[in-house]
């Protein structure tokens, strides 16, 4: 059984967009990294990026100005 994940980006006006649907773990991490390092993220147009699992639980979170906020650094 393969775990599948979604990747989401959030904007300053609190809108959001799913940027990947039901992808494998490696691909989800690569997509999230791409979204957190692009110019829009560096200047704050992208405010938050998360990866969620099939149960809609957050597995990863990045926030503008804070970096990776979940999982906590001590769990990485």
N, C-alpha and C positions, 0 to 999 in steps of 0.2 A: 504494500500500500504506500502510495506517495502522498506526502503532505503538500497541499497547495496553498498559496498565499496571494493576497491582493496588496497592491501598493497604492497609497493615496497621497495627494498633495493638497495643502491648504493655503489660502490666500488671506491678505490683511482684512478683507471685508467678511471673513468667516465663511466664504464659499469654499467648496472643495471639489476635487475631481479624482476619480479612480484612474490611475495611469497604467495599471497592470491588473489583469484578472486571472486568477487561478494559475499561477506560475509556480515552478519549483523554487526551493529555498535559495539556491545559488543565483538564479535569475532575479528573484525578488531583491536580494541584497545588492546585486549589480545595478538594478534599476534605481533603488533607493539611493545608492551612492551617486549615481549620475544626477539625480534630482537635487541632492544636497550640495553638490559641488558646481553646479552650473551658475552662470552669472545672475540669473533671477533669484537664486537662493542667497548668493553673496550680498545682494543689495536689499534683500527683504521682500521681494515680490512673492517668493515662496516662503511661507512662514513656518510650515511644519510638514514633515513627511513621516508617514507611518507605514508599517507592514502589519497586516492582520492575517490571522489564520482562518481555517474553515469555520471556527466557532465565533468569528468576529472579535477575537481577543487580540489586543495589541502585543506584538512580539518585538517591535522595534519602534523607537520614536526619536526623531531629530527635530530641534526647534531653532529657528533663527536667533542668533545671538547667544545661544546656550550650547549648541552642539548636540551630541547624543545624550538624551535624558533617560532613555529606557532601552535596554536594561541598565540598571545602575552600574557604574564603573566597577564596583567590587564583584559584580556577577559576571563580568566579561572575561 
